[in-house]
């Protein structure tokens, strides 16, 4: 029987009080055959002993991370406060270490609305300040149409940093697409600029590390904007983030890559995984990793199974019909669409091992563009049947015209062949008739002119089998007579041999 989160935390605290050499015996005794709980306790203890990883904080913080304490202290709402040239108008939300307000410029120079970000008071530590300042520096360099750019920045009276970003008056991408009833292809086209923005950041040696639905908004022009580089990492020359940078996991754990949760190296593949999670939910309407209650231990996902369910099976739920309707299709058609190439793209993006994912956000975008253009995607095999199928899908009209031409050509060849065979049979029949008459009547005429007596019945007896053979060989040209001739008697033959004057004396000359 698996242990609940409260029991795990209690056992974790008890194990912390024991000497290290006694902890394994304790785990074996309290967990028994519960291998899953045993693995969780071992991981929690190992993470507690290191200086980096998702559980690198106190027991109380661990409990807060997995939602066991619902009475967490929220930061004071500072709406109305003046910071720099801006007045805070409305609290928009908070992230891992910052609070964001909608603010308006009130220095009388001009009117301007911005998103102003402050460090949450509960996170006022030197490392949080350093990361906050780093985000401000990162955003200052991110000049991209699909990245919310920095407008202003400075220090408040007590020396804490703040910065004002472009205010995106819009809705989260997932909700916006559902409200607009966008089909799958349109959703992918809307997703591509986010891939471009992430690829742009990667080219500047920056990994976002916190790509999630709430950080992608659609503005009033229908354009997507990527927000919140608050936990972004700077990459070294080898493409791996500097380990000296603060590793406190402020990212949303449901949308974190396995290496983030396990405290591994952060690379561009980390953002590729997050893009895959976002695309998965955008297409099939279901998150990869479900959280059914606020007490779900997201912080322990490192010991969960990272297997990603196929999108076609993920939509098999009570809301399946609604999900399909919001994509302007039927449930059966949606399942077919989410299989094949799209499923392959998501499987590759969400591979548990970073080395097995797309090498970059640009590579992911390239395959999505190929899918939209009905071209073979680069990450699949180059089997000729797959490429032929893609060619036919891409050129439906041309393929249909070619098919019609081929069918007409085949039909024409068949008709020509049939006519040729019929003409040939007619020629053969004519030649056979000629041979038949030559071998029968011709002989009869010649026999009548010579000394051989002419016998009509003998002629018919000889002619009948040949005529029957002719009928069998050319049934369409001749139907052999049904009458079966008997062989002439000896008397009839003698009578025929006498000649006409002997049979009829009146015909004899006087």
C-alpha positions in Angstrom: 0.0 0.0 0.0 1.4 3.4 -1.1 2.0 6.1 1.6 0.3 9.5 1.3 2.3 12.7 1.3 1.8 13.5 5.0 3.2 10.1 6.0 6.2 10.6 3.6 7.0 14.0 5.1 6.7 12.6 8.6 9.1 9.7 7.8 11.4 12.1 6.0 11.7 14.2 9.2 12.3 11.2 11.3 15.0 10.0 8.9 16.7 13.4 9.1 17.1 13.0 12.8 19.0 9.7 12.4 22.7 9.2 11.7 23.3 8.6 8.0 24.4 5.0 8.6 21.0 4.1 10.2 18.8 5.7 7.6 18.7 2.8 5.1 17.7 0.4 7.8 15.0 2.8 8.9 13.7 3.1 5.3 13.6 -0.6 4.8 11.7 -1.1 8.1 9.1 1.5 7.6 8.5 1.0 3.9 8.6 -2.8 3.7 7.7 -3.9 0.2 6.5 -0.4 -0.8 9.3 0.3 -3.4 7.8 3.6 -4.6 7.7 5.1 -1.1 11.2 3.8 -0.5 12.5 5.4 -3.7 10.8 8.8 -2.7 12.4 8.8 0.8 15.8 7.9 -0.6 15.6 10.7 -3.1 14.4 13.3 -0.6 17.3 12.4 1.7 19.8 12.5 -1.1 18.5 15.8 -2.3 18.6 17.2 1.2 22.3 16.3 1.5 23.3 18.2 -1.7 23.6 21.9 -2.4 21.4 21.8 -5.5 18.2 20.1 -6.7 14.5 20.6 -6.2 14.5 19.7 -2.5 17.3 22.0 -1.6 15.5 23.7 1.2 14.0 23.1 4.7 11.4 20.6 5.6 8.8 23.4 5.9 9.7 24.5 2.4 9.4 20.9 1.2 5.9 20.7 2.7 4.9 24.0 1.2 6.2 22.9 -2.2 4.0 19.9 -2.3 1.0 21.8 -1.0 0.6 20.2 2.4 0.2 23.6 4.1 -2.6 25.5 2.6 -2.1 28.5 4.9 1.0 29.9 3.2 1.6 33.6 3.8 1.1 35.7 0.7 2.9 38.9 0.0 1.2 42.2 0.8 -0.8 43.7 -2.1 1.0 47.0 -2.8 -1.6 48.4 -5.2 -1.5 52.2 -5.2 2.2 52.4 -4.4 4.4 54.6 -6.5 7.6 53.1 -7.9 9.8 55.2 -10.1 7.6 57.0 -12.5 4.9 54.5 -12.2 1.9 53.8 -9.9 0.8 50.3 -9.2 -2.8 49.9 -10.4 -3.6 46.2 -10.3 -1.9 43.0 -9.1 -1.7 40.7 -12.1 0.0 37.7 -10.5 3.1 36.2 -9.0 5.8 33.8 -10.1 8.6 31.9 -8.5 10.2 35.0 -7.0 8.4 38.1 -8.3 5.1 39.8 -8.1 3.7 41.5 -11.3 1.5 44.6 -11.3 -0.2 46.6 -14.0 1.2 50.0 -13.6 0.6 53.4 -15.2 3.1 56.2 -15.7 2.1 59.2 -13.6 4.9 61.7 -14.0 2.8 63.8 -16.4 5.2 63.3 -19.3 3.0 60.9 -21.3 0.5 58.1 -20.8 1.9 54.6 -20.6 0.8 51.2 -19.2 3.4 48.7 -18.3 3.8 45.4 -16.4 6.0 46.2 -13.4 7.8 43.4 -11.6 9.0 43.4 -8.0 10.7 40.8 -5.9 8.2 39.1 -3.5 9.0 40.1 0.0 9.0 36.4 1.1 11.9 35.9 -1.3 14.2 38.8 -0.3 17.5 37.1 -0.3 20.8 37.8 -2.0 20.3 35.0 -4.6 16.8 36.2 -5.5 18.1 39.7 -6.0 20.9 38.4 -8.2 18.5 36.5 -10.3 16.1 39.4 -10.5 18.9 41.7 -11.8 19.9 39.0 -14.2 16.4 38.8 -15.7 16.4 42.5 -16.2 19.7 42.3 -18.0 18.4 39.3 -20.1 15.3 41.1 -21.1 17.2 44.2 -22.1 18.9 42.1 -24.8 15.8 40.2 -26.0 14.7 42.4 -28.9 12.2 40.1 -30.5 8.6 40.8 -31.7 7.3 37.8 -29.7 9.2 38.5 -26.4 7.8 41.0 -24.0 10.5 43.7 -24.0 11.8 45.7 -21.1 10.7 49.4 -20.9 12.3 50.8 -17.7 14.0 49.7 -14.5 15.6 50.9 -11.3 15.8 50.5 -7.5 13.1 51.3 -5.0 13.8 53.3 -1.8 15.0 50.3 0.1 17.4 49.3 -2.7 15.4 46.5 -4.2 15.4 46.3 -8.0 12.3 46.6 -10.2 11.7 46.7 -13.9 8.8 47.6 -16.2 8.0 45.4 -19.1 5.8 45.7 -22.1 2.3 45.2 -20.9 0.5 42.5 -22.9 -3.2 43.1 -22.7 -4.3 39.6 -23.6 -5.2 36.1 -22.6 -3.3 32.9 -22.0 -2.7 31.0 -25.2 -4.7 27.9 -24.2 -7.8 29.8 -23.1 -7.6 32.1 -26.1 -7.5 29.3 -28.6 -10.4 27.4 -27.0 -12.5 30.6 -26.9 -11.8 31.1 -30.6 -12.5 27.5 -31.5 -9.2 27.3 -33.5 -8.5 24.1 -35.4 -5.3 22.1 -34.9 -3.5 23.6 -37.9 -4.2 27.2 -36.7 -3.0 26.4 -33.2 0.3 25.1 -34.6 0.7 28.2 -36.7 0.1 30.3 -33.5 2.7 28.1 -31.6 5.5 28.6 -34.2 6.3 32.2 -33.2 6.9 31.0 -29.6 9.4 28.5 -31.0 11.1 31.3 -32.9 11.2 33.4 -29.8 12.7 30.6 -27.7 15.2 29.9 -30.5 16.2 33.5 -30.6 16.9 33.4 -26.8 18.9 30.2 -27.3 21.0 32.0 -29.9 21.8 34.6 -27.2 22.8 31.8 -24.9 19.7 32.1 -22.7 17.4 29.2 -21.7 14.0 30.4 -20.5 13.5 27.4 -18.0 9.9 28.4 -17.2 7.8 28.0 -20.4 4.2 27.3 -19.4 0.7 28.4 -20.5 0.5 31.4 -18.2 3.7 32.7 -19.6 2.4 32.8 -23.2 -0.2 35.5 -23.8 -2.0 36.4 -27.0 -2.2 40.2 -27.5 -5.0 42.3 -28.9 -3.6 41.7 -32.4 -3.7 38.0 -32.1 0.1 37.7 -31.8 1.7 35.4 -29.1 4.1 36.9 -26.6 6.5 35.0 -24.4 6.8 36.4 -20.8 8.8 35.9 -17.6 12.5 35.2 -17.9 12.7 35.2 -14.1 14.4 31.8 -13.8 16.3 31.9 -17.1 19.7 30.4 -17.2 22.8 31.7 -19.1 24.6 29.1 -21.1 28.3 28.6 -21.2 30.4 27.9 -24.3 29.5 24.2 -24.0 25.8 24.9 -24.1 25.3 24.0 -20.4 24.2 26.5 -17.7 26.8 27.8 -15.2 26.5 25.7 -12.1 27.4 28.7 -9.9 24.0 30.3 -10.8 21.4 29.9 -8.1 19.6 26.6 -8.6 16.5 27.2 -6.5 13.6 25.7 -8.4 11.2 28.6 -8.9 9.8 27.1 -12.1 6.4 25.5 -12.3 7.0 21.8 -11.6 4.2 20.5 -13.8 5.9 22.1 -16.8 9.5 21.3 -15.8 11.8 18.9 -17.6 13.0 15.8 -15.8 16.6 17.2 -15.6 15.2 20.3 -13.8 13.4 18.2 -11.3 16.4 16.0 -10.8 18.8 18.9 -10.5 20.6 18.0 -13.7 22.3 20.2 -16.3 20.1 22.8 -18.0 20.5 23.0 -21.8 18.4 24.1 -24.7 16.8 20.7 -24.6 15.1 21.8 -21.3 13.2 24.4 -23.2 12.4 22.0 -26.0 10.7 19.7 -23.4 8.7 22.6 -22.0 7.6 23.6 -25.6 6.5 20.0 -26.0 4.4 20.1 -22.9 2.8 23.4 -24.0 2.1 22.0 -27.5 0.7 18.8 -26.2 -1.9 20.6 -24.1 -2.6 23.1 -26.8 -3.4 20.3 -29.3 -5.3 17.8 -27.2 -6.6 20.0 -24.4 -5.1 17.9 -21.6 -1.8 18.4 -19.7 0.7 15.7 -19.9 0.9 15.4 -16.1 -2.4 15.8 -14.4 -2.7 17.5 -11.0 -6.0 16.6 -9.4 -5.7 18.4 -6.1 -3.5 21.1 -4.6 -2.0 18.4 -2.3 -0.6 16.5 -5.3 3.2 16.1 -4.7 4.5 17.9 -7.8 7.8 18.3 -6.0 8.2 14.5 -6.1 7.7 14.1 -9.9 11.3 13.0 -10.1 10.3 9.5 -8.9 7.1 9.4 -11.0 6.9 7.7 -14.4 7.8 10.3 -17.1 6.1 8.2 -19.8 3.9 10.5 -22.0 0.5 9.1 -22.9 -0.4 9.4 -26.6 -2.5 12.4 -27.4 -5.2 10.3 -29.0 -5.7 8.4 -25.7 -5.3 11.5 -23.5 -8.5 13.0 -24.9 -10.5 9.8 -24.1 -12.3 11.6 -21.2 -15.6 13.0 -20.2 -14.8 16.3 -22.0 -13.6 14.6 -25.2 -16.6 15.8 -27.3 -16.1 19.4 -26.0 -12.3 19.2 -26.7 -13.0 18.1 -30.3 -15.7 20.8 -30.8 -13.3 23.5 -29.7 -11.0 22.3 -32.5 -13.8 22.4 -35.1 -13.8 18.6 -35.8 -15.2 15.4 -34.6 -13.7 13.2 -32.0 -12.7 10.5 -34.4 -11.1 13.0 -36.8 -9.2 14.7 -33.9 -7.8 11.3 -32.8 -6.6 10.7 -36.4 -5.1 14.1 -36.6 -3.2 13.8 -33.3 -1.7 10.5 -34.4 1.0 9.9 -37.0 3.4 12.8 -37.5 2.1 15.0 -34.7 2.4 12.2 -32.2 6.0 11.5 -33.4 6.9 15.2 -33.0 5.6 15.3 -29.4 7.2 12.0 -28.5 10.6 13.3 -29.6 10.1 16.6 -27.9 9.1 15.0 -24.6 11.8 12.3 -24.5 13.0 11.7 -20.9 16.7 11.9 -22.0 17.7 15.4 -23.2 20.1 14.0 -25.8 17.2 12.2 -27.5 15.0 15.3 -28.0 15.1 17.9 -30.8 18.5 19.6 -30.9 16.9 23.0 -30.8 13.6 24.9 -30.8 14.3 25.7 -34.5 14.4 22.0 -35.3 11.1 21.5 -33.6 9.6 24.4 -35.5 11.0 23.0 -38.8 9.2 19.7 -38.4 5.9 21.5 -37.4 6.2 23.6 -40.6 6.8 20.4 -42.6 3.7 18.9 -41.1 1.6 22.0 -42.0 3.0 21.8 -45.6 2.3 18.1 -45.7 6.0 17.4 -46.3 8.0 14.5 -44.7 9.3 15.6 -41.3 13.0 15.4 -40.9 13.0 13.3 -37.7 11.1 10.3 -39.3 12.5 7.6 -41.5 12.8 8.2 -45.3 10.8 5.2 -46.3 9.5 5.6 -49.9 6.0 4.7 -48.9 5.9 7.5 -46.3 7.4 10.0 -48.7 5.0 9.0 -51.5 2.0 9.3 -49.1 3.1 12.8 -48.1 3.6 13.7 -51.8 0.1 12.6 -52.6 -1.4 14.5 -49.7 0.5 17.6 -50.7 -0.6 17.4 -54.3 -4.1 16.1 -54.1 -5.4 17.8 -57.3 -2.4 16.9 -59.4 -2.5 13.4 -58.1 -6.2 13.1 -58.9 -5.6 14.5 -62.5 -2.7 12.1 -63.0 -4.9 9.2 -61.7 -7.7 10.1 -64.2 -5.2 10.3 -67.0 -3.7 7.0 -66.1 -7.1 5.4 -65.9 -8.1 6.8 -69.3 -4.9 5.6 -70.8 -5.4 2.1 -69.4 -9.0 2.0 -70.6 -7.9 3.2 -74.0 -5.2 0.5 -74.2 -7.7 -2.1 -73.2 -10.2 -1.0 -75.9 -7.5 -0.9 -78.5 -6.3 -4.4 -77.5 -9.8 -5.7 -77.6 -10.4 -4.3 -81.0 -7.1 -5.7 -82.3 -8.0 -9.1 -81.0 -11.4 -8.9 -82.6 -10.0 -7.9 -85.9 -7.4 -10.6 -85.7 -10.1 -13.2 -85.0 -12.2 -12.0 -88.0 -9.2 -12.3 -90.3 -8.4 -15.8 -88.9 -12.1 -16.8 -89.3 -12.1 -15.6 -92.9 -8.9 -17.5 -93.6 -10.3 -20.6 -91.9 -13.5 -20.4 -94.0 -11.4 -20.1 -97.2 -9.4 -23.1 -96.2 -12.5 -25.1 -95.3 -14.2 -24.5 -98.7 -10.9 -25.1 -100.5 -10.5 -28.5 -98.8 -14.1 -29.6 -99.3 -16.1 -28.0 -102.1 -13.0 -27.3 -104.1 -12.1 -31.0 -104.0 -15.7 -31.9 -104.9 -15.6 -29.7 -108.0 -12.3 -31.2 -109.0 -13.6 -34.7 -108.5 -16.6 -33.9 -110.6 -14.3 -32.8 -113.5 -12.2 -35.9 -113.3 -12.8 -39.6 -113.3 -13.6 -39.8 -109.6 -17.3 -40.1 -109.1 -18.9 -37.2 -107.1 -20.8 -38.2 -103.9 -22.7 -35.4 -102.2 -23.3 -37.4 -99.0 -19.7 -38.3 -98.7 -18.9 -34.6 -99.2 -21.2 -33.7 -96.3 -19.8 -36.4 -94.1 -16.3 -35.1 -94.7 -17.5 -31.4 -94.4 -19.4 -31.8 -91.1 -16.5 -32.4 -88.6 -14.5 -29.6 -90.2 -17.4 -27.3 -89.9 -17.9 -28.3 -86.2 -14.2 -27.6 -85.5 -14.5 -24.2 -87.2 -17.5 -23.4 -85.0 -15.6 -24.3 -81.8 -12.6 -22.2 -82.9 -14.7 -19.2 -83.9 -18.0 -19.5 -81.9 -18.9 -15.8 -82.5 -18.7 -16.3 -86.2 -20.4 -19.6 -86.8 -22.9 -21.8 -85.0 -22.4 -25.4 -86.1 -25.5 -27.2 -87.3 -27.1 -29.3 -84.6 -27.9 -32.1 -87.0 -25.7 -35.1 -86.8 -25.2 -36.8 -90.2 -25.1 -40.6 -90.4 -22.5 -42.3 -92.5 -23.9 -43.4 -95.9 -24.7 -47.1 -96.5 -22.8 -49.2 -99.0 -25.9 -49.2 -101.3 -26.0 -45.4 -101.3 -22.4 -45.2 -102.0 -22.7 -47.7 -105.0 -25.7 -45.6 -106.3 -23.6 -42.4 -106.1 -20.7 -44.1 -107.9 -22.9 -44.9 -111.0 -23.2 -41.4 -112.1 -26.2 -39.4 -113.1 -27.0 -41.2 -116.4 -27.0 -44.6 -114.8 -29.3 -43.5 -112.0 -31.6 -41.7 -114.4 -31.7 -43.4 -117.8 -33.8 -40.7 -119.3 -30.9 -38.4 -119.1 -28.8 -40.7 -121.4 -28.2 -39.4 -125.0 -30.3 -40.9 -127.8 
